[in-house]
């Protein structure tokens, strides 16, 4: 982390003029390398599983694996990993999931082509009686398809990657996951069957629905997209009109794989914007909320914002300067409706760089003054909280002790999309995702008519 100049003084890497807050190539390289290293070292290279967080005995998260598979191409292109090593890791991962136990047994790896949220790092079997997660399965499969798009060579290993990726995608039974409805269930447990909740209201499930719509084997019906968008909530916040969701990650996750610039479904055509512009507005809402700071948390402001699903200093309730404050542990925080406990997630700000560089860059520059990456092997820790610090003696900030894979991946991948568009360009070539977009009614831009 030492020796990385934060801002470019006069010219960008390509020689063009830049402004005073434009982040240097060295700084962005460092952020990406640190995040990438998580997927190198918090991994089981024999089966490709990735730890949910860097804590002893942490299980694997299948979403973490999806982010890892998406990250290996970035690692190769940035010189963080040799192509041969990326192929070895990718093959180990795909072979494991292809041969993993798919059954209704309580300790299987998955069922119906979908997978349990958390798996044992060694055996790959279900842990914690967790749910078979439809959204985490979708993120895993998005990573699988990213690998297939990147490893397009004629060699035997790369051909096997594409064949395994195809098989994994085609066996995912999205129809079964509907549980008799039009929308998709959050998940399933062998002990109690389907969860009671469905993916409704604007959320991170955009990638799930589009993958399901594009399937040639178990496709979601076209009306599933219309039914889902009918549950959206349009709002005006701080003079911004937008499709509402409070946490930043909702406005980022699907955008990791899909370039929504200039393409619109019926809903967005009716609003006159696209989902990329919606995420830009949501990013500005987060900044405006921090400036307003209705709950008067310490360290909120123009260059200090970013509420999302992430770690926190709780659970705890305590009196601070005569006011009762409630702090959460891992929680989906959001603006402006909360929950909010003063915890800011730097990684989520970085992952918004493609949407709003004008406010993200000075905010990351401010975070650097707080030394939030200092002595951290994987860069930014999950969150910091200045309000909670006042109950911990002289420390200026409470800083999460952990890194989470689902933080590291979006940061790395969205920075790459901002810099080169690598992941977006790869998934434009994915016939399944393109088919899903078309069946959802998307037109325009790179999709054409």
N, C-alpha and C positions, 0 to 999 in steps of 0.2 A: 504494500500500500504506500510505502514511502517512494518519493520521486515521481509521483504522478501529478503533473500540472493540472489544475482544476479547470481553468478557462483558457480558451485560445486568445492570444493577445492581439493578433492582427488578421490572420487568415486561417481559413479552415483547411482540412486535409487536402481538399481538391484545389486550394488556392483562392477560393472565392472569399469575399469580404464577409465578416461575421460581426455580431454584436457583442457587447461586453459580457453578456451572461451565457454565451454559447459554450457548452462544455467541451473540453479538449478531447481529442481522440484517445490520449493516454488515460484520461479519467474514465471514459466509457469502456475502453479496453479492460481496465482494472476491475470495474464493476462486473463486467461480463465474465472475466476469468474467475473472479472470486465465486460468483454464483455457479459457474460451470463446475468448479472443483467439488461442490457438494455432491454432484451426480457421479463423480469419480470415486470419492472416498467414503461416502455414506451408502455404499452399495454392496451387494453380493454379486461379484462378477460371474459366478457359476450359473446363476439363474436370472440375472438382470434385475432383481428386486431392489428397490430403493427405499431407505428408511423414511418414515413419515417426518421425523425430526431427529436432530443430532443429539439424542439422549440414549444412554445405555439401554439395551433391550427394547428399543422402539421397534414396533412391527413395520412392515412395508405398507405403503399406501399405493393402490393401483393408479390413482391419479398421478402420484409421484413418478411412477414408471412411464406414464404417458408424456410427462414433461421431460423426462430423461431421454426417451426416444426422439423427441422433437429437438432436444438440445445437442445431440451428437453431431448433426450436420453443421450446426453453428460452431461447435468445437473444432471440427475439421477445417472449415473455411477460415476460422480465426487462428489456426495453428495451435490450438490448445490440446489437440489429440490427433494422432495419426489416423489416416483413413482405415488402415488395416485394423487398428484397435477398435475404432468405432464399429466396424463390420463385425468384429468378434463379439463385442458387447451386445450389439443389436441382434445378432443371430442367437446368442444365449438366451436373450429375453423372449424372442418370438418362439423359439423351440420350447421353452418352458411353458408358455401359455398354451401353445398348440397341443402339448401332451399332458397338460394339467388335468386333474380330476374334475370332470363336469358331471355333477349329479346332484340329487336332492339331499345327499348326506350332509350332516351338520358340520363336517370338517373338510368338505370339498374346497376346491379353489374357486369354482364358479358353477353356473348352471345356465342352460339355455344360451350359451355363448356370451353371457355377462359374468361379472366377477364380484366377489366380496370386497368390501371397502378396504379392510385391513387383512394382511396375510403375514404368516410367520416368515421371517427373513430367510430361514434355512429350508424349511419344508414346503413353503408356499401354500400351506393350508390356512383356512379361515381361523381368525382369532377373535377374542372378546365377544363372541356371539353377535358380531356385527352384521349389518344388512348387506344383501347383494345390491349394490348401488348402481342405479341406472346412469346417473350423471358421472360418477367416477369411471364407470365402464366406458362412457362416451369419450372422456378425456384420454383414457388409455388407448382407445381405438384411434383417436385423432393422432396420437403419437405413432401408432403402428402405420397409419397411412402416410404420415410425414416421412417415416423411414423408407417406405416403398417408393415414394416420389423422389427421394434424394439418391438412393442407391439404385441407379438406373443402368449400371454397366452390364456388360455381357458375361462377366465372370460367374463362375458357379455359385459363389457365396452370395453375390448380389441378386442373382436370379432366385435363389432360395429365399432371400429376404422378401422379395416381391410375392412369391408363391405363398409363403406363410402369412404375410400380411393380408393377402386376398382371402385366404381360408378363414382367418380370424374374424375379419369383417363380415364375411358372408354367413357365418354361423350365428351371429348376434340376432336373437329373436326379439325384435322390437314389438311385434304384434303381441307376443305373450306378455310383455311388460306393460301393455295397455290395461291388462286385467279387465277386459270387457268394456272399457270406456273409449273415448275418443282421444283424450290426452294420456300422458304416460305417468305411471306410478313412480314415486320416489325410489321404491325398492321392494325387496322381498326377504323374508326370513323363513327358513325351513320349518321352524317351530310354530310360526303363526301366520304364514302366508304373506300376502302383500301388505305393505304399509298403508296407512289410511290416507296419506297426503299424495297429491298429484302435482306435476309440474305445471303450475298455473300462475299467472302474473309474470311480468317481465323479470327475467332472472338469467342465471348462467346456462340454462338448459337450451339456449339457441343451438349450440353445437350438437346437442343430443337429438333434437328434432330434425335437424338437417341431415345428420348421418342416418337417422331412421327413415326419412323420406327418400333418401337416395339408394336404399338397399334394394337389390334385385331379387333377394331371396325372402326377406321378411319385412316388406316396406310398411311404414306407417301410412295410413290413408291421407290423401291431400287435405281432408277437412281437419286433421289434427292441428295443422299450422293455423288455420283460421280460428279454430276453437281456442287455441292458446293465445293468439293475439287479441281475441275478444276479451281477455281478462286483463289486458294492459291498463295502466293507470297513467294518464297524461296530466302533467301539472305545470304550474308556473312557480318558479323558485328563484328569488333574487333576480327578477327580470329575465330569467331564462325559461323558455318553454321546452319541456322535454318529457320523454318517456321515463318514468321515475323508477329508480331503485336506489336505496340508500348507500350500500357498501360499494366501494370502488371496484372490487374484483368482478362484480356482476357486469360492469361496463368494459371489462378487459378480456375475460377468459375466452369467449368465443372469437374475439378479434385476434387472438394469437394465431389462429389458423386461417381465418377468412378475412380477406380484404373487402370490407364493406363500403369502401369509398366509391360513390357513384352508382351503386346498385340499390334497388329499392323493391320491397314487397308492397302489397296493396296498402298495408297500414302506413308505411312510411311515405308512399306516394300521396296518400291523403293528407299527410302532415307537411309535405314539401321538403323533407330532409332525408338523410339516410342514417343508418345506425352508427356510422363513424362520427358524423356530426353530433348525434345524440350523446355519444360518449365524450366528445369535446365539451359539450354544454355541462354534462354531469361533473366533469373535472373542474370547471369554473365554479359550479355550485359548491363543491367541496371547499375551494379557496374562500369563497364569499362567506360560507358558514363559519370558517375559522376566524375570519376577520370580525364577523358579528359576535362570535363567541358568547352565545346566550347563557351558558352555564358558568362562564368565567373560569375556564381552566387555564392553568399556567402554560406559557410558551405557544399558545395559538396565535396565528397572525397571517399576514400576507404571504410570508415565505415559510410557514410552518403549519402544515395541514396534511390530511390523508387518513381518512377513516375507512376501515374495511374489516373483513374477517381476519383476525390475527390474535396474537397472544396478548396478555395483560397482567397487571400486578395483583389481581385478585385470585379467588373471591375474598373480598374483605370490605368491611364498612368501618370507617373511622372518622373522627372529628379533625378537621384541618382548618386552622384559623377560624374557629367557631362555627364551621359549616360541616354538616354530615356529608361525607363523600362515600359513594359506593363504587368499588372497583371490581371488574370482572376478570376472569381468566381468559381462556380462548373464547372469543365471541365475535359474531358478525356485527360490527359497529357500523353506523351509517349516518349520513347527513341529509336533511336536517332533523329527521325524526328520531334519531338515536337507534339503538342505545349508544351512549357516549360516556366515557369515564376519563377522558383526557389522554387516551392512548393514541399515538400517531404511528403509522406504519410507513417508514421511508421506502420500502420496496414497492408499495402500491403507488406512490408518487412516481417513482422511476418508471414503472410499467405504464404510466399515462403519458410518457414522453411523445409518442406518435400523435396523440390527440391535441396536446396543448404545450408545446415546447416553450412558449413565451412565459408561462408561469411555473412549469416543472423545473426548468434549468436553474433559475435563481433559488428555488426551494432546495434542490439538491446541493447547490453551493452553500446554502445556509446549514444544511445537515452536516456538511463536511466540517464546518466550524465547531460542531458539537462532538466531533471525533467518534462518530457512531460506527465507523469501520475499524477503528484502532484495535489492534490485537485480536481481530476476528477473522479467522481463516476464510470464512465464506462471505465476507462483506457485511452489509447491513444486517444487524439482528432484526428480529421480527417487528418489535415495537419499542418505543420509549415513552415515558410518561413523566412530565415535570411536576405535575401536581402530587403524584404519589411519592415523589422523592422527598418531600418535606417531612414525611413520617419515617424516613430512613436516615436521619442524621444529616451529616454535611454533604452527602452526595447531591450533585446537581440534578441528576436524572435517574429514574428507574429505567433500566434497560433489560429487555427480555434476555434470559440466559440461553435461548434456543434459536436455531435456524430451522425453518420448515421447508420441505421440498416444494410445497405448493406456493411458497413465496419466491423461492429461488428461480423456479422455472419461468413464471410470467415476467420477472425482471429481465432475465437473460434474453428471452425470446422477443419481448416487445422492444427492447433496445435494438435487437438485430433487425426487426421489421422497420424501425425508424431509420436505421443506418443504411440498410441495403434492400429491405423487403424480401429477404430470403425465404422465410416461412410462407408468407403470402404467395410468393411466386411459385413455390413448390406445390402448394395445395390448389392453385389454379389449374394444375395439371391433373388433379384427382377427379376422375370421371364420376365417382360416386358422390363426392361433395358437390360437384357441379350439377349433377342430376337432382340432388336434394334441394339446392337453391332454386332450380327451375321449377320443380314440383311445388315449392313453397310460393311461387309466383314472382321471384326476383327477376328483374330486367335491368338493362342499361349498363353503362360503364364497361368493364372488361367482359361482362357476360354477353353484351350485345342485346339484340332484340329476341 
